[in-house]
Amino acid sequence: MSEPRANLAALVGSRLCHDLISPIGAIQNGLELIALSGPADTSPEMALIQESCESAAARIRFFRVAFGQASQQHMMGRREVMSTLTALGKGGKLRADWMPQDDLPRIEVQLAFLAYLCCESALPGGGTIRFERDAAGWALSASGPRLAIDQPLWDHLNGSGALEEPAANRVHFALLPILAEEAGHKVYTTLRDETIILKIA
């Protein structure tokens, strides 16, 4: 994926997430009003609607950061990042441990979120992704009961191997190195038996 195509993809991502978050938020508000208007509906059908709506809203908030437009001037607070990751992992098998304490430029959070998606792709059985940051950049440690490694994708992250047309559910592997380079970073990965170390420095 070339740089102009990556920028266009960011614009598309921002537009889609912006347009979708409002109706999903309206559905959530409607469900809350239904709950307040009478006896609580505890049926499996209502629970499924609520859980699905919450999951969709969480994914859109996450994707808006991961695939939308970002800049060094736009900052993201720790509380917003934590809230997004907590909502994303609710009810799932994958947990995120966000260690940075400071507010960060949105582009840096975007790189971390794209790295999260890369690690998520390799953890079909769930696990834990730990985010750490120092003066050199990001260090993610992802571990779980089983790794499913598509080696060419991880070789591409390490700079050894072209990735011309990734599958739609693996586009983050193409986008991460491009945006990292734009921000003055490189991506390095190390794969072990049950652990992935991904650095952006």
C-alpha positions, 0 to 999 in steps of 0.5 A: 500500500503506497503512502497516498493510498494510505492517506486516502484510506485514513480519510475513508476510515475517518468518514465511515467511523464518524457517520456510523458512531452517531446512529449506534449511539442513538440505538444505545440511548434508545435502549437506555430509555426503554430500560427506564420506561418500565420493568427491566427487560432481561430477555436473551434477545434484549441482552444480545441487542445491548451487547452487540450495540456496545461491541459495535460502538467500541470497535468503531471508537477503536477503528476511528483512532487506528484507521482515521486521520491523526497528527502529532498536534492532536493529543489523546488522554490516558483516560480516553485510551483506557476507556476505548481499550476496556470497551473493546475487550469487554466480554472477550478473551483478549486483555490490554494492559496500557502502561503509559501515564501521560497524554500522547500524540494521536499518531503515536496512539494510532501506531499502538492500536495498529500494533494491537491489531497485528498482535490480535491477529496472532492470538486466536485463543485470546491472551494479553497485550501489554503496552509500554513506552519510553524515550525510544518508542513503543514496546508491546508484549503479546502472549496467549495460549496459542500463536497463529503466525502468518510468517510473511505478514510478520516478515513484512513488519520487519522490512523483509518482504513486500506486501502488495495486496493484503487481505482486508482483515490483515490491512493493518500489517500493510498500514503500520510500517507506512505510518511508522515511517511517516512518524520517523519510526521503524517496526521490529518484531520477535516471535517466540513460542507463546510471545510476540515482542513488537517494537516501534522505535 
